[in-house]
């Protein structure tokens, strides 16, 4: 989607019932609020949607907390995980009244950095290639209390489970150290879930390539999705 009009057409075509307004705080954590689809119009892309910014860490105090979320039509997609058809829009944050970009909004900071780069004549654009790396565990436990603290992670694939009584244990565990990188699909249970992640991201316009298992010094469940 590249224009407000095309976003409205997408919402109508998919019978979207809700809009999910997303933005990122200064610390990089996703924030969001939702509203009924009747709030969707071409005007919200230029006028923004008001919200209370006082609950966002490091942003506004309560007496000056009115802020605007300015949706970017290029970020529109139908959320594949919502039961009710929901249109997702990522926003830049602006000040009310002036509509100037908020100085602590990471998206606005990145946009200003790109404009500065172009103004220097060094380059016309900046290109970033994030690589999502993550672990998939079967069990995660942690605690911190007055008489002790601990954390524990576990996976059926982990090399430390080669001797576990699994009735039967077939010994098909992740190899140690860097031998786990790009391992054969039949040595890991995660091939299907990586494929599902990859294809789901493709449906919402997030292209990725070469999903694969990763190394981790015998650590299990490490995967990557280059974007």
C-alpha positions, 0 to 999 in steps of 0.5 A: 500500500502506498497511498491513503486511498489504496489503504481504504480499498484494502480495508474494504476488500478484506472487510476489516473491522478494526485498525491497530495503530503501532509505534515504537518508544524511545527504547525500541519497544512496540506500543499500540492502540486500536480503534474501530474501522469507522475511524479510517479515512484519508484525513487521518494520514495527514491529520493523525490520530490523537493519543495520550503520550504520558504513559510512554517512558521518557515522553510527555508529562500528563499536562502536555501529553496530547500527541498525534500518531501519523499513519504511514500508508506504505506500512498497511497490512491485514494482521494475520493473527487477529481473529477479527479482521484488523488493519495494521498501520505503523506511525510516526509521532508528531506534536499536536497543533504544529504536527512537527515530528516528535524529537524522541520518536525513533521513526522520526529520528530515522527519517530526519537522519535519512534526509540529512544523509541525502543533504550531504551528497554522500548518498541518496538513500540508506539501506538496512538489512535486519536479521531476526535471530531468536531461540525457540525453547520447550521450557523457560523458568526463572525466579528472583527472591529473597533466598535465591535466584535462578534461570533455566532453559531447555529444549528437546534438541539440546546437546545436554539432553543426549543422556535424558530418558525419553523412552526412547531417546534417539540421540538426534540432538543439536551438535556442539559449538558451531556445527549446528549452523545450516544443519540438515532439516531432518536434524531439527524440529524447527524446519516447519515453523521457520517455513510458516514464519517465512510465508506468513511474513511474505503475505504481509509484504515483509520479504525475507530470505534464507531462513535457517538454523544457527550455531550456538555452542550447543545451545538449542533452538536458535534460528534466523530470518534475514529480512 
